């Protein structure tokens, strides 16, 4: 969660595991020679990290390969863990670059924020991020959080919006990433009056758990192809409990030279939601490796 957490479909297979929490020993790679930035001050090495779910791994690979093509020395650390783990690594400089989701990042750094639109969220981030950190240009691409149900559940309870869910939520079990309850329980109750019978940490298997009936409601990212493949129904967030989630590079300012900034901004300028959905389909359904998918997209867009 994204997101967080955090409109068409992104997928996360068991082999690549989606979740926004938990950690594994990150893999690392290093390549290429240092770049000369626009300011003539080349960073010694840029470390690109990602959360522990496939879309974040893909985005980090896009960032890393584009930077390498500009002559930047890059070390990759994919699949690190949740925002609770990864954010401090960027703040300390252990990571230089992280693909983030704007709304979830703001909710993390400013728990009192009520911003929901893209512009308000970006303004909030610029005001609340510590001086060590900076957000670069956001992409048009979004991967939003959702509360999703089967078509049968939607029909049974006449559910179209999350507001409709409030009438029956006490009888239903909800699933999501392990940190989902801590992040969202108070928000759902405040905005919609939602109280669920039980919260289950379903992580990467959330869409499958909804389909099987293990949970009746789940936090599925809106770019997850399993929404379409399993005929699931994301409920409309008619009161904006979830903010906009534009993909946005978060950088440790001291190590992000002109080359890093201009390269990442060029990626954001070309990445939209439809593209992100199609790239994630290749990973989730076609079982292509994220670095190969990243390289293809960068090549097609003249970024490598």
The 8 nearest C-alpha neighbors of each residue, nearest first, counted from 0:
[[1, 2, 4, 5, 3, 19, 18, 144],
 [2, 5, 0, 4, 3, 19, 103, 100],
 [1, 5, 4, 0, 3, 103, 100, 19],
 [4, 2, 1, 103, 0, 5, 104, 102],
 [3, 2, 5, 1, 0, 103, 144, 143],
 [1, 2, 4, 0, 3, 144, 143, 142],
 [7, 221, 222, 8, 143, 142, 272, 220],
 [6, 8, 222, 221, 276, 223, 224, 227],
 [222, 223, 224, 7, 9, 221, 276, 226],
 [223, 10, 222, 8, 224, 279, 276, 280],
 [11, 9, 223, 283, 224, 279, 12, 225],
 [10, 12, 17, 283, 16, 53, 15, 203],
 [11, 13, 15, 14, 283, 16, 10, 17],
 [12, 14, 16, 15, 11, 203, 204, 17],
 [13, 15, 12, 16, 11, 286, 17, 53],
 [16, 14, 12, 13, 53, 11, 52, 17],
 [15, 17, 13, 203, 52, 12, 14, 11],
 [18, 16, 52, 203, 11, 53, 202, 51],
 [19, 17, 202, 176, 203, 52, 20, 51],
 [18, 20, 81, 0, 51, 176, 1, 2],
 [81, 21, 19, 80, 18, 177, 22, 51],
 [20, 22, 80, 81, 23, 19, 51, 18],
 [23, 21, 80, 79, 20, 24, 51, 78],
 [22, 24, 79, 25, 78, 80, 21, 51],
 [23, 25, 26, 22, 79, 78, 76, 77],
 [26, 24, 76, 79, 77, 23, 78, 27],
 [27, 25, 76, 77, 24, 28, 75, 78],
 [26, 28, 75, 76, 74, 25, 29, 77],
 [29, 27, 74, 75, 30, 26, 73, 76],
 [30, 28, 74, 73, 72, 27, 75, 31],
 [29, 31, 72, 73, 28, 32, 67, 74],
 [32, 30, 72, 70, 67, 71, 33, 73],
 [31, 33, 72, 70, 71, 34, 30, 67],
 [34, 32, 71, 72, 70, 41, 43, 31],
 [35, 33, 71, 70, 41, 36, 32, 69],
 [34, 36, 41, 39, 40, 37, 33, 258],
 [37, 35, 258, 39, 257, 38, 41, 40],
 [36, 38, 257, 39, 258, 35, 40, 256],
 [39, 37, 36, 40, 257, 256, 35, 41],
 [38, 40, 36, 35, 37, 41, 257, 256],
 [41, 39, 38, 36, 35, 42, 256, 37],
 [42, 40, 35, 36, 34, 39, 43, 33],
 [41, 43, 44, 254, 256, 40, 45, 33],
 [44, 42, 41, 33, 45, 72, 254, 71],
 [45, 43, 72, 42, 73, 46, 33, 71],
 [44, 46, 73, 95, 72, 74, 47, 42],
 [45, 47, 74, 95, 94, 73, 75, 96],
 [48, 46, 96, 75, 95, 97, 94, 76],
 [49, 47, 76, 77, 97, 75, 94, 96],
 [48, 50, 77, 55, 56, 78, 59, 97],
 [51, 49, 80, 78, 79, 55, 81, 52],
 [78, 50, 52, 80, 79, 19, 18, 17],
 [51, 53, 17, 18, 16, 55, 50, 54],
 [54, 52, 56, 55, 15, 11, 17, 57],
 [53, 55, 57, 56, 52, 58, 279, 9],
 [54, 56, 58, 57, 49, 53, 50, 52],
 [57, 55, 53, 59, 54, 49, 58, 77],
 [58, 56, 289, 54, 60, 55, 59, 53],
 [59, 57, 61, 55, 60, 56, 54, 62],
 [58, 60, 62, 56, 61, 57, 49, 63],
 [61, 59, 63, 57, 62, 58, 290, 64],
 [60, 62, 293, 58, 59, 64, 63, 65],
 [63, 61, 59, 65, 60, 64, 66, 58],
 [64, 62, 60, 66, 65, 61, 59, 67],
 [65, 63, 67, 66, 61, 62, 60, 68],
 [64, 66, 68, 62, 67, 63, 303, 61],
 [65, 67, 69, 63, 68, 64, 71, 62],
 [68, 66, 71, 64, 70, 69, 65, 31],
 [67, 69, 65, 66, 303, 70, 64, 71],
 [70, 68, 66, 67, 71, 34, 65, 258],
 [71, 69, 34, 67, 32, 68, 33, 31],
 [70, 72, 33, 34, 67, 66, 69, 32],
 [71, 73, 33, 31, 32, 44, 30, 45],
 [74, 72, 45, 29, 46, 44, 30, 71],
 [73, 75, 29, 46, 28, 27, 47, 45],
 [76, 74, 27, 47, 28, 46, 48, 77],
 [75, 77, 48, 25, 27, 26, 47, 49],
 [78, 76, 49, 48, 25, 79, 56, 75],
 [51, 79, 77, 50, 49, 80, 25, 23],
 [78, 80, 22, 25, 50, 51, 77, 23],
 [81, 79, 22, 51, 21, 20, 50, 78],
 [20, 82, 80, 19, 83, 84, 50, 21],
 [81, 83, 85, 84, 86, 80, 19, 50],
 [82, 84, 81, 85, 86, 87, 20, 80],
 [85, 83, 82, 81, 86, 80, 87, 88],
 [84, 86, 82, 88, 87, 83, 81, 80],
 [87, 85, 89, 88, 82, 84, 83, 90],
 [86, 88, 90, 89, 85, 91, 84, 83],
 [87, 89, 93, 91, 85, 86, 90, 94],
 [90, 88, 94, 92, 86, 87, 91, 251],
 [89, 91, 87, 88, 92, 131, 132, 251],
 [92, 90, 88, 89, 93, 87, 94, 251],
 [91, 93, 89, 94, 90, 251, 95, 88],
 [92, 94, 88, 91, 89, 95, 46, 90],
 [95, 93, 89, 46, 92, 88, 96, 47],
 [94, 96, 251, 46, 250, 45, 92, 89],
 [97, 95, 250, 47, 249, 94, 48, 46],
 [96, 98, 249, 48, 248, 49, 99, 47],
 [99, 97, 248, 247, 59, 249, 58, 55],
 [98, 100, 247, 246, 248, 97, 249, 101],
 [101, 99, 246, 244, 245, 103, 247, 102],
 [100, 102, 244, 104, 245, 103, 247, 99],
 [103, 101, 244, 242, 105, 243, 104, 100],
 [102, 104, 3, 106, 4, 105, 101, 100],
 [103, 105, 107, 101, 106, 102, 100, 108],
 [106, 104, 108, 107, 102, 103, 109, 124],
 [105, 107, 103, 110, 109, 104, 108, 102],
 [106, 108, 104, 105, 109, 110, 103, 3],
 [107, 109, 105, 106, 110, 104, 127, 128],
 [110, 108, 106, 111, 112, 107, 105, 127],
 [109, 111, 106, 112, 107, 108, 105, 113],
 [112, 110, 109, 113, 106, 108, 114, 107],
 [113, 111, 109, 110, 114, 106, 105, 123],
 [112, 114, 115, 111, 106, 110, 242, 120],
 [115, 113, 120, 119, 112, 116, 242, 123],
 [114, 116, 242, 243, 120, 113, 239, 119],
 [117, 115, 119, 118, 243, 120, 114, 242],
 [116, 118, 120, 243, 119, 121, 115, 245],
 [119, 117, 121, 120, 116, 122, 115, 123],
 [120, 118, 122, 116, 114, 121, 117, 123],
 [119, 121, 123, 117, 114, 122, 118, 116],
 [120, 122, 124, 118, 123, 119, 117, 125],
 [123, 121, 119, 125, 120, 124, 118, 126],
 [122, 124, 120, 126, 121, 125, 127, 119],
 [125, 123, 121, 127, 126, 122, 128, 105],
 [124, 126, 122, 123, 127, 128, 121, 133],
 [125, 127, 123, 124, 128, 122, 129, 121],
 [128, 126, 124, 125, 123, 129, 108, 109],
 [127, 129, 124, 125, 126, 132, 130, 108],
 [128, 130, 131, 132, 127, 90, 133, 126],
 [131, 129, 132, 128, 133, 252, 127, 90],
 [132, 130, 129, 252, 251, 90, 133, 253],
 [133, 131, 251, 252, 130, 129, 250, 128],
 [134, 132, 250, 249, 252, 135, 251, 131],
 [135, 133, 249, 248, 250, 247, 136, 132],
 [134, 136, 248, 137, 133, 247, 249, 264],
 [135, 137, 264, 267, 247, 138, 134, 248],
 [138, 136, 247, 246, 267, 245, 135, 139],
 [137, 139, 267, 140, 246, 270, 245, 268],
 [138, 140, 271, 245, 270, 141, 137, 272],
 [141, 139, 271, 272, 138, 245, 270, 246],
 [142, 140, 245, 244, 272, 246, 143, 139],
 [143, 141, 222, 221, 244, 5, 220, 144],
 [144, 142, 244, 221, 5, 220, 141, 145],
 [143, 145, 220, 5, 4, 221, 219, 218],
 [146, 144, 218, 219, 147, 233, 220, 221],
 [145, 147, 218, 217, 234, 233, 216, 219],
 [146, 148, 233, 217, 232, 216, 234, 145],
 [149, 147, 216, 232, 231, 152, 215, 233],
 [150, 148, 231, 152, 151, 232, 153, 210],
 [149, 151, 153, 152, 231, 232, 154, 148],
 [150, 152, 154, 149, 153, 155, 148, 156],
 [153, 151, 155, 149, 154, 150, 148, 156],
 [154, 152, 158, 150, 157, 151, 155, 156],
 [153, 155, 157, 151, 152, 156, 150, 158],
 [156, 154, 152, 153, 157, 151, 158, 150],
 [155, 157, 158, 153, 154, 152, 167, 164],
 [158, 156, 154, 153, 155, 159, 163, 152],
 [159, 157, 153, 163, 156, 160, 164, 154],
 [158, 160, 234, 235, 163, 157, 153, 161],
 [161, 159, 235, 234, 162, 163, 158, 236],
 [160, 162, 164, 163, 234, 236, 235, 237],
 [161, 163, 160, 164, 165, 191, 237, 236],
 [164, 162, 160, 161, 158, 165, 166, 159],
 [163, 165, 161, 162, 166, 168, 167, 158],
 [166, 164, 193, 168, 163, 167, 162, 192],
 [165, 167, 164, 163, 168, 162, 169, 193],
 [168, 166, 165, 169, 164, 170, 171, 156],
 [167, 169, 195, 171, 165, 170, 164, 194],
 [170, 168, 195, 196, 194, 167, 171, 193],
 [169, 171, 168, 196, 167, 195, 172, 197],
 [172, 170, 168, 196, 169, 195, 215, 173],
 [173, 171, 197, 214, 196, 215, 198, 195],
 [172, 174, 216, 198, 217, 214, 215, 199],
 [175, 173, 217, 199, 201, 200, 198, 214],
 [174, 176, 218, 201, 202, 200, 217, 179],
 [175, 177, 202, 179, 18, 200, 178, 201],
 [178, 176, 200, 179, 202, 175, 20, 201],
 [177, 179, 181, 176, 180, 182, 20, 19],
 [180, 178, 176, 182, 177, 181, 175, 183],
 [181, 179, 184, 183, 182, 178, 198, 177],
 [182, 180, 178, 179, 183, 184, 185, 177],
 [181, 183, 179, 180, 178, 184, 185, 186],
 [182, 184, 186, 180, 185, 181, 179, 187],
 [183, 185, 180, 187, 186, 181, 188, 182],
 [184, 186, 188, 187, 183, 189, 182, 181],
 [187, 185, 183, 189, 184, 188, 190, 240],
 [188, 186, 190, 184, 193, 191, 189, 185],
 [187, 189, 192, 193, 185, 186, 191, 190],
 [188, 190, 186, 187, 192, 191, 185, 193],
 [191, 189, 187, 188, 186, 192, 240, 238],
 [192, 190, 193, 187, 188, 162, 189, 165],
 [191, 193, 188, 189, 165, 190, 187, 194],
 [194, 192, 188, 165, 191, 187, 168, 195],
 [195, 193, 169, 168, 188, 192, 196, 165],
 [194, 196, 169, 168, 197, 171, 172, 193],
 [197, 195, 169, 171, 170, 172, 194, 168],
 [196, 198, 172, 195, 173, 199, 171, 169],
 [199, 197, 173, 174, 172, 180, 200, 195],
 [198, 200, 174, 201, 173, 197, 175, 172],
 [201, 199, 177, 175, 176, 174, 202, 198],
 [200, 202, 205, 175, 174, 204, 199, 176],
 [203, 201, 176, 18, 175, 204, 205, 200],
 [202, 204, 17, 18, 16, 205, 201, 11],
 [203, 205, 207, 202, 201, 206, 208, 13],
 [204, 206, 208, 201, 207, 203, 202, 175],
 [207, 205, 209, 208, 204, 210, 219, 225],
 [206, 208, 210, 204, 209, 205, 211, 225],
 [207, 209, 205, 213, 211, 206, 210, 214],
 [210, 208, 214, 212, 206, 207, 215, 211],
 [209, 211, 207, 208, 212, 206, 149, 229],
 [212, 210, 208, 209, 213, 207, 214, 206],
 [211, 213, 214, 209, 210, 215, 208, 207],
 [214, 212, 208, 211, 209, 215, 210, 172],
 [215, 213, 172, 212, 209, 173, 216, 208],
 [214, 216, 209, 172, 212, 171, 173, 148],
 [217, 215, 173, 148, 147, 214, 146, 209],
 [218, 216, 174, 147, 173, 146, 175, 219],
 [217, 219, 175, 146, 145, 174, 147, 144],
 [220, 218, 145, 217, 221, 144, 147, 206],
 [221, 219, 144, 222, 223, 143, 145, 142],
 [220, 222, 6, 143, 8, 223, 7, 142],
 [8, 9, 221, 223, 7, 276, 220, 142],
 [9, 8, 222, 224, 10, 225, 221, 220],
 [8, 225, 223, 9, 10, 226, 227, 228],
 [226, 224, 228, 227, 223, 229, 10, 206],
 [227, 225, 231, 224, 229, 228, 230, 8],
 [226, 228, 230, 225, 229, 224, 231, 8],
 [227, 229, 225, 230, 226, 224, 231, 8],
 [228, 230, 225, 231, 227, 226, 210, 206],
 [231, 229, 227, 228, 226, 150, 232, 149],
 [232, 230, 149, 226, 229, 148, 150, 227],
 [231, 233, 148, 147, 149, 150, 234, 230],
 [234, 232, 147, 146, 145, 148, 235, 231],
 [235, 233, 160, 159, 161, 147, 146, 232],
 [234, 236, 160, 237, 161, 159, 233, 145],
 [237, 235, 239, 238, 161, 160, 234, 240],
 [236, 238, 235, 239, 160, 161, 162, 240],
 [239, 237, 236, 240, 190, 191, 162, 161],
 [240, 238, 241, 236, 237, 242, 115, 190],
 [239, 241, 238, 190, 236, 242, 187, 186],
 [242, 240, 239, 144, 243, 115, 236, 143],
 [241, 243, 115, 102, 244, 239, 116, 240],
 [244, 242, 102, 117, 116, 115, 245, 143],
 [245, 243, 100, 102, 101, 141, 143, 142],
 [244, 246, 141, 100, 101, 140, 138, 247],
 [245, 247, 100, 138, 99, 137, 141, 140],
 [246, 248, 137, 99, 100, 98, 245, 101],
 [249, 247, 98, 135, 99, 134, 97, 250],
 [250, 248, 134, 97, 96, 133, 99, 98],
 [251, 249, 96, 95, 133, 252, 132, 134],
 [252, 250, 132, 95, 253, 89, 131, 92],
 [251, 253, 255, 132, 254, 250, 131, 133],
 [252, 254, 255, 251, 131, 256, 92, 132],
 [255, 253, 252, 42, 251, 256, 95, 45],
 [256, 254, 252, 259, 253, 260, 251, 250],
 [255, 257, 259, 258, 254, 36, 260, 42],
 [256, 258, 37, 36, 260, 259, 261, 38],
 [259, 257, 36, 261, 260, 256, 262, 37],
 [258, 260, 262, 256, 255, 257, 261, 263],
 [259, 261, 257, 263, 258, 262, 264, 256],
 [260, 262, 264, 258, 263, 259, 257, 265],
 [263, 261, 265, 259, 264, 260, 258, 66],
 [264, 262, 266, 265, 260, 261, 259, 267],
 [263, 265, 267, 261, 266, 136, 262, 260],
 [266, 264, 268, 262, 263, 267, 261, 269],
 [267, 265, 263, 264, 268, 269, 270, 262],
 [266, 268, 138, 264, 270, 269, 265, 137],
 [267, 269, 265, 266, 138, 270, 264, 139],
 [270, 268, 267, 266, 271, 265, 138, 300],
 [271, 269, 267, 140, 138, 268, 266, 139],
 [272, 270, 140, 139, 274, 273, 275, 138],
 [273, 271, 140, 275, 274, 141, 276, 139],
 [274, 272, 276, 275, 271, 277, 140, 7],
 [275, 273, 277, 272, 271, 276, 278, 270],
 [274, 276, 272, 278, 277, 273, 279, 271],
 [275, 277, 273, 279, 274, 222, 278, 8],
 [278, 276, 280, 274, 279, 275, 273, 281],
 [279, 277, 275, 281, 280, 276, 274, 292],
 [280, 278, 282, 9, 276, 281, 277, 10],
 [279, 281, 277, 283, 284, 282, 278, 276],
 [280, 282, 285, 279, 278, 287, 284, 283],
 [281, 283, 286, 287, 279, 280, 285, 284],
 [284, 282, 10, 280, 11, 12, 286, 281],
 [283, 285, 280, 286, 281, 282, 10, 224],
 [284, 286, 281, 287, 282, 283, 280, 279],
 [287, 285, 282, 284, 283, 281, 288, 12],
 [288, 286, 282, 285, 281, 289, 292, 291],
 [287, 289, 291, 290, 282, 292, 286, 281],
 [288, 290, 57, 292, 291, 293, 282, 287],
 [291, 289, 293, 292, 288, 60, 294, 57],
 [292, 290, 294, 293, 288, 289, 295, 287],
 [293, 291, 289, 295, 290, 294, 288, 296],
 [292, 294, 61, 290, 296, 291, 295, 289],
 [295, 293, 291, 297, 292, 296, 298, 290],
 [296, 294, 298, 292, 293, 297, 299, 291],
 [295, 297, 299, 293, 298, 294, 300, 292],
 [296, 298, 302, 294, 300, 299, 295, 303],
 [297, 299, 301, 295, 300, 296, 303, 302],
 [300, 298, 296, 297, 301, 295, 302, 294],
 [299, 301, 297, 298, 302, 296, 269, 303],
 [300, 302, 298, 303, 299, 297, 296, 65],
 [301, 303, 297, 300, 298, 65, 266, 299],
 [302, 68, 298, 301, 297, 65, 64, 69]]
